[in-house]
């Protein structure tokens, strides 16, 4: 069954952000971002 819908389904909004703290170049390559505020390391959880 085909659905023809011309209305808006979603709208993404991204707030403007100011980044103030930066990693040094060699460290930002290792971490995958140069912005300290965006760095969220993956923490593996232990299984029970």
Backbone torsions as a table, in degrees:
resi	resn	phi	psi	omega
1	UNK	NA	125.5	-179.9
2	UNK	-92.8	138.7	178.2
3	UNK	-115.9	120.8	178.5
4	UNK	-105.2	106.2	-176.2
5	UNK	-126.8	120.6	-178.3
6	UNK	-99.3	0.3	-179.1
7	UNK	-79.1	168.1	178.9
8	UNK	-78.3	126.7	-179.1
9	UNK	-88.9	-35.7	-178.0
10	UNK	-159.8	161.6	175.5
11	UNK	-144.0	122.5	179.1
12	UNK	-89.0	135.6	174.4
13	UNK	-123.6	133.9	-179.0
14	UNK	-124.7	115.4	-179.7
15	UNK	-68.5	146.6	177.1
16	UNK	-67.9	133.5	-178.2
17	UNK	-123.8	144.2	175.5
18	UNK	-111.1	122.4	-179.9
19	UNK	-98.7	126.9	-174.2
20	UNK	-110.3	-25.4	-176.3
21	UNK	-115.9	131.3	-177.4
22	UNK	-122.8	147.9	171.4
23	UNK	-81.3	152.3	170.3
24	UNK	-60.8	158.5	-173.9
25	UNK	-55.1	-49.9	-177.5
26	UNK	-64.4	-35.3	179.0
27	UNK	-73.8	-36.1	179.3
28	UNK	-67.7	-31.9	174.3
29	UNK	-65.4	-39.1	179.4
30	UNK	-68.6	-41.4	-175.1
31	UNK	-85.5	-17.5	178.5
32	UNK	88.6	3.9	175.7
33	UNK	-155.1	150.5	176.4
34	UNK	-95.4	-9.0	-176.6
35	UNK	-97.5	119.5	179.4
36	UNK	-62.1	-34.2	-178.4
37	UNK	-67.0	-23.0	-179.0
38	UNK	-94.5	-10.2	-175.1
39	UNK	-73.7	118.5	177.4
40	UNK	-133.7	93.7	-177.3
41	UNK	-67.9	148.0	176.7
42	UNK	-76.3	127.2	178.4
43	UNK	-115.1	115.2	-179.3
44	UNK	-74.1	131.2	179.8
45	UNK	-93.2	143.5	178.9
46	UNK	-76.5	139.2	175.8
47	UNK	-87.7	147.0	178.2
48	UNK	-89.9	NA	NA
